Amino acid sequence: MQKIIFIELPVARKEQYVTDITESLFALNKSIHIFAQKNNLVALDRLLWVRKPDSFLPHAIFQESDQENPDLLEPILLIDRPVRLTADVLILHDPLPVDQIGSYEIIIDFAELYDQNRLKDSRQRYKVFRDSGRFDLSFEKLGSFLKLIKAS
């Protein structure tokens, strides 16, 4: 059963959370897809390049031609639509309908507590995931999640 982890976002710094999670998962040799709307891909790409001067997270923005040579892809792929390529983890910067989520081992979504409308949307997504019967769901605070990952 696929695991979905909702991570509590108490402040509006989702991009920072996404990069922190990505860095921790990459350190564990996980391949990662980060789903975001097209207008957010460039900002995430930039942030992954400059977030720490002494570290590098090998990543690329998905291009349709990438599916022809999947072995040449970076371990971190920024996507704006579902892809036929596989990865260990899918991080949902932006929501993706349950029927478009592929066969990832772990899916990470966010419970955005800092805004009532986003919180309502987060709860609705949790309910849809739960009701689908496809997923094992859990809820974590970022600090607990990062400690759990580092302990793995």
Contacts in CASP RR format, 6 or more apart in sequence:
PFRMAT RR
TARGET T0000
AUTHOR 0000-0000-0000
METHOD contacts of the structure
MODEL  1
MQKIIFIELPVARKEQYVTDITESLFALNKSIHIFAQKNNLVALDRLLWV
RKPDSFLPHAIFQESDQENPDLLEPILLIDRPVRLTADVLILHDPLPVDQ
IGSYEIIIDFAELYDQNRLKDSRQRYKVFRDSGRFDLSFEKLGSFLKLIK
AS
1 134 0 8 1.000
1 135 0 8 1.000
1 136 0 8 1.000
2 101 0 8 1.000
2 103 0 8 1.000
2 104 0 8 1.000
2 105 0 8 1.000
2 106 0 8 1.000
2 107 0 8 1.000
2 134 0 8 1.000
2 135 0 8 1.000
2 136 0 8 1.000
3 105 0 8 1.000
3 106 0 8 1.000
3 107 0 8 1.000
3 135 0 8 1.000
3 136 0 8 1.000
3 137 0 8 1.000
3 138 0 8 1.000
4 106 0 8 1.000
4 107 0 8 1.000
4 108 0 8 1.000
4 109 0 8 1.000
4 129 0 8 1.000
4 135 0 8 1.000
4 136 0 8 1.000
4 137 0 8 1.000
4 138 0 8 1.000
5 106 0 8 1.000
5 107 0 8 1.000
5 108 0 8 1.000
5 109 0 8 1.000
5 137 0 8 1.000
5 138 0 8 1.000
5 139 0 8 1.000
5 140 0 8 1.000
5 145 0 8 1.000
6 109 0 8 1.000
6 110 0 8 1.000
6 111 0 8 1.000
6 122 0 8 1.000
6 126 0 8 1.000
6 137 0 8 1.000
6 138 0 8 1.000
6 139 0 8 1.000
6 140 0 8 1.000
7 17 0 8 1.000
7 21 0 8 1.000
7 108 0 8 1.000
7 109 0 8 1.000
7 110 0 8 1.000
7 111 0 8 1.000
7 140 0 8 1.000
7 141 0 8 1.000
7 142 0 8 1.000
7 145 0 8 1.000
8 110 0 8 1.000
8 111 0 8 1.000
8 113 0 8 1.000
8 139 0 8 1.000
8 140 0 8 1.000
8 141 0 8 1.000
8 142 0 8 1.000
9 17 0 8 1.000
9 110 0 8 1.000
9 111 0 8 1.000
9 112 0 8 1.000
9 113 0 8 1.000
9 114 0 8 1.000
9 142 0 8 1.000
10 113 0 8 1.000
10 114 0 8 1.000
11 114 0 8 1.000
12 112 0 8 1.000
12 114 0 8 1.000
12 115 0 8 1.000
14 93 0 8 1.000
14 110 0 8 1.000
14 112 0 8 1.000
15 43 0 8 1.000
15 44 0 8 1.000
15 47 0 8 1.000
15 93 0 8 1.000
16 47 0 8 1.000
17 110 0 8 1.000
17 142 0 8 1.000
18 34 0 8 1.000
18 44 0 8 1.000
18 91 0 8 1.000
18 93 0 8 1.000
19 44 0 8 1.000
19 47 0 8 1.000
19 48 0 8 1.000
19 51 0 8 1.000
19 57 0 8 1.000
20 142 0 8 1.000
20 146 0 8 1.000
21 91 0 8 1.000
21 108 0 8 1.000
21 142 0 8 1.000
21 145 0 8 1.000
21 146 0 8 1.000
21 149 0 8 1.000
22 32 0 8 1.000
22 34 0 8 1.000
22 48 0 8 1.000
22 57 0 8 1.000
22 76 0 8 1.000
22 91 0 8 1.000
23 51 0 8 1.000
23 55 0 8 1.000
23 57 0 8 1.000
24 146 0 8 1.000
24 149 0 8 1.000
24 150 0 8 1.000
25 32 0 8 1.000
25 88 0 8 1.000
25 89 0 8 1.000
25 149 0 8 1.000
26 32 0 8 1.000
26 57 0 8 1.000
26 75 0 8 1.000
26 76 0 8 1.000
27 150 0 8 1.000
28 149 0 8 1.000
28 152 0 8 1.000
29 75 0 8 1.000
30 75 0 8 1.000
30 87 0 8 1.000
30 88 0 8 1.000
30 89 0 8 1.000
31 75 0 8 1.000
31 76 0 8 1.000
31 77 0 8 1.000
31 86 0 8 1.000
31 87 0 8 1.000
31 88 0 8 1.000
31 89 0 8 1.000
32 75 0 8 1.000
32 76 0 8 1.000
32 77 0 8 1.000
32 87 0 8 1.000
32 88 0 8 1.000
32 89 0 8 1.000
32 90 0 8 1.000
32 91 0 8 1.000
33 77 0 8 1.000
33 78 0 8 1.000
33 79 0 8 1.000
33 83 0 8 1.000
33 85 0 8 1.000
33 87 0 8 1.000
33 89 0 8 1.000
33 90 0 8 1.000
33 91 0 8 1.000
33 104 0 8 1.000
34 44 0 8 1.000
34 76 0 8 1.000
34 77 0 8 1.000
34 78 0 8 1.000
34 79 0 8 1.000
34 90 0 8 1.000
34 91 0 8 1.000
34 93 0 8 1.000
35 79 0 8 1.000
35 80 0 8 1.000
35 90 0 8 1.000
35 91 0 8 1.000
35 92 0 8 1.000
35 93 0 8 1.000
35 94 0 8 1.000
35 96 0 8 1.000
36 44 0 8 1.000
36 78 0 8 1.000
36 79 0 8 1.000
36 80 0 8 1.000
36 93 0 8 1.000
36 94 0 8 1.000
37 80 0 8 1.000
37 94 0 8 1.000
38 80 0 8 1.000
40 93 0 8 1.000
40 94 0 8 1.000
41 61 0 8 1.000
41 78 0 8 1.000
41 80 0 8 1.000
42 61 0 8 1.000
44 78 0 8 1.000
44 93 0 8 1.000
45 59 0 8 1.000
45 61 0 8 1.000
45 78 0 8 1.000
48 57 0 8 1.000
48 59 0 8 1.000
48 76 0 8 1.000
48 78 0 8 1.000
51 57 0 8 1.000
57 76 0 8 1.000
58 74 0 8 1.000
58 75 0 8 1.000
58 76 0 8 1.000
59 74 0 8 1.000
59 75 0 8 1.000
59 76 0 8 1.000
59 77 0 8 1.000
59 78 0 8 1.000
60 66 0 8 1.000
60 73 0 8 1.000
60 74 0 8 1.000
60 76 0 8 1.000
60 77 0 8 1.000
60 78 0 8 1.000
61 77 0 8 1.000
61 78 0 8 1.000
62 77 0 8 1.000
62 78 0 8 1.000
62 79 0 8 1.000
62 80 0 8 1.000
62 83 0 8 1.000
62 85 0 8 1.000
66 72 0 8 1.000
66 73 0 8 1.000
66 77 0 8 1.000
66 85 0 8 1.000
67 83 0 8 1.000
67 84 0 8 1.000
67 85 0 8 1.000
70 85 0 8 1.000
73 85 0 8 1.000
77 83 0 8 1.000
77 85 0 8 1.000
77 87 0 8 1.000
82 96 0 8 1.000
82 100 0 8 1.000
82 101 0 8 1.000
82 102 0 8 1.000
86 103 0 8 1.000
86 104 0 8 1.000
87 104 0 8 1.000
88 104 0 8 1.000
88 105 0 8 1.000
88 106 0 8 1.000
89 104 0 8 1.000
89 105 0 8 1.000
89 106 0 8 1.000
89 107 0 8 1.000
89 108 0 8 1.000
90 96 0 8 1.000
90 101 0 8 1.000
90 102 0 8 1.000
90 104 0 8 1.000
90 106 0 8 1.000
90 107 0 8 1.000
90 108 0 8 1.000
91 107 0 8 1.000
91 108 0 8 1.000
92 107 0 8 1.000
92 108 0 8 1.000
92 109 0 8 1.000
92 110 0 8 1.000
95 109 0 8 1.000
95 121 0 8 1.000
95 125 0 8 1.000
98 128 0 8 1.000
98 129 0 8 1.000
98 132 0 8 1.000
98 134 0 8 1.000
101 107 0 8 1.000
107 135 0 8 1.000
109 122 0 8 1.000
109 125 0 8 1.000
109 126 0 8 1.000
109 129 0 8 1.000
110 122 0 8 1.000
111 119 0 8 1.000
111 122 0 8 1.000
111 123 0 8 1.000
111 126 0 8 1.000
111 139 0 8 1.000
112 118 0 8 1.000
112 119 0 8 1.000
112 121 0 8 1.000
112 122 0 8 1.000
113 119 0 8 1.000
126 137 0 8 1.000
129 135 0 8 1.000
129 137 0 8 1.000
130 137 0 8 1.000
140 148 0 8 1.000
END
